[in-house]
Amino acid sequence: MVENVLDKLTELFTKGKADFRVLHHTAGGQSSASVAAIRGTELGQGAKALCCTVKGPGKKRQHVLAILPADMQADLPKIAEAVEGRRTNLASPAEVMEYTGCIFGAVPPVSFHPELQIIADPTLFKRYNELVFNAGQRDTSIFIKTSDYQRIVNPKIWAFAKIPEPIDEKTDKE
């Protein structure tokens, strides 16, 4: 299991000469929108990290950390395509902890586990000069220059994000 995630992140970005800063804040809820409000950032500036299990090829199981803007949703079949798999599921809480050292809602867009490969949707790098993400804890975030994140983490680029469908707010009132 991965330990000391915040320390590993700051060490990685310092060695990579990144322009970044750490922000300690109140813990947000489980939604990306609530955390963005606490941070004072745009929702799409957030780098959302989804820990996934991909089945295939064959009986092989792969683990993928899929990174996308927080205002978008993941197209799970496209994540499977990125690693030539057949089907993608979100990882269980135990798998998330094993592969990232974090609980849901605290996973950064960086892998410190040799079996957790990273893919990132290209829209992550096109909209904002600075990204922000959870730093291994729900009450700590890292702001980093987008180009520094891409250069240091060097994720595989694969289009898998989609704009969320609007919520149907119809009521059953007559």
N, C-alpha and C positions, 0 to 999 in steps of 0.2 A: 504494500500500500504506500501511496505517496504521503509524505509528511511535510510540515512546515511550508505550506504552499505560498504564503505571502513572502516568506524569506527567499524562497526559490525564485519567485517572480521578480522581486527587487534585485536579486543578484543577477539574474538573466538580463534584465533591462539595463542595469548599470554596466555590466561587462560589454553589452552591445552598444553602449554610448547612446542610449535612447533618451529622448525628451519625454519624461514622464513624471507624474506625481501621485502620491498616495493620499486618499481622503478617507478619514474615519468619520462615520456618521451613524445616525440611528439606523437600526436594522429595518429594512423595508419589508413589505409583504411579499407574497410569492409572485406578484405580477411585475413585469418589466416596467409598466407605466408607473406604479407606485415608487419603484426605486429611482426612476428617472426624475420624478417630482422631488424626491429627497435630495438627489444630486444637483438639481437645477439644470438638467440637460434635456435635449430633445430625445424623444423615445428612440428614433432611428439611429442616434449616435451610439447607443448601447450595442455591444457585441455580445449576442446571446450564444451560449455554448450548450449544445444538446449532446449528451452522451448516448450513443446508439449502439445496438448490437445488430450486425448485418449477417444474415445467413447466406452461405454460398460463397464461392462456387463449391459444388459438392456438399459434403457434410461440414465443411469448414465454417467456423464462426469468426467474424472480425469485429473489432471494436473501433468505433469512429467517433471523433469529437467534431461535430458539424457546427460551424460558426456562421452566423447570419445576423443582419440588423435586427434589433429587438422589435421593430415595428412590422416584421414580416413573419411568415410561417414557413416551416420546412415541408417540402414535398418529399416524403419518405422514400418513395420508389426511386427518385433521382439520387438520393444519397446512396442507395444500393448500387445504382449504375456507376457511381464514381469509383467504387472499389470492386466492380464486376461481380457483385453479389445479386441475390435473388429477392431478398425481402429485408426491410429495416424495421426494427422496433426500438422504442425508447428503452434505455437500460433500466434495470430495477434499481431501487435505492442502494442495495448492497453492491451492485456492479458499479454504480456511480462512485461510491465511496472507495471501492477497490482500485478503480482506474484513475481517479482524480484526487482522492484524499479529501473530498468535499461532500457536503450534503446538497440536495437539490436547491437551487437558488443561489449557490455560492461558487459555482464552477467557473473558473476563468477560461478564456479561449486559448489555452496553452496546455500542451501535454508534457508531463514529466514521466510518463509510463511508456516503456518501450513497445508495448502492444496496442497503444492507443494512437491511431493515426488521425491527422487533422485535415479536414477539408474546409474551405471557406467559400461562401458565395461571393462572386465578384462585386456585387452591389455594396458590400461592406467597405470597399476601398474607393468608391466613387463619390460619395455624398458628403462626407465630413472630413476635415483635416485632423480631427482628434477623435479617438474612440474612447469609450469608458466601459469598464466591466467589473464584475465582482472579483475580488482578489482572494478567493478561498474562504471568505467569511461573508455573511450577509450584511455586516456593518462596516465593511472596508471595500473601497473601490480604487481602481487605478485608471488614471487618465493618461493616454499615451498618444503621441503623434501617429497618425494612421500609417504613414510611410515607414516609421520605425517599427511598428508592430509587424507589418508585412515583411520587412527586411529581416528582422530577427527570428520571428516564428516560422516564416516561409511555408505557409500552408499550401496544400494542393488546391488550386482554384477550380471550382466546379459549380455550375449554376444549378441551384436546388431550392432557392427561396421563391416564395410567391406572396403576393399581396393577400392579406386575410380577407375572407369573404365577410361582407357586412352582417352584423347580427340582426336577425329579424325581430324587430321590437313591436310587432303587432300584438294586440291584446285580444282577448276573446270577449270584449265588451260589445254589446249590441246597440 
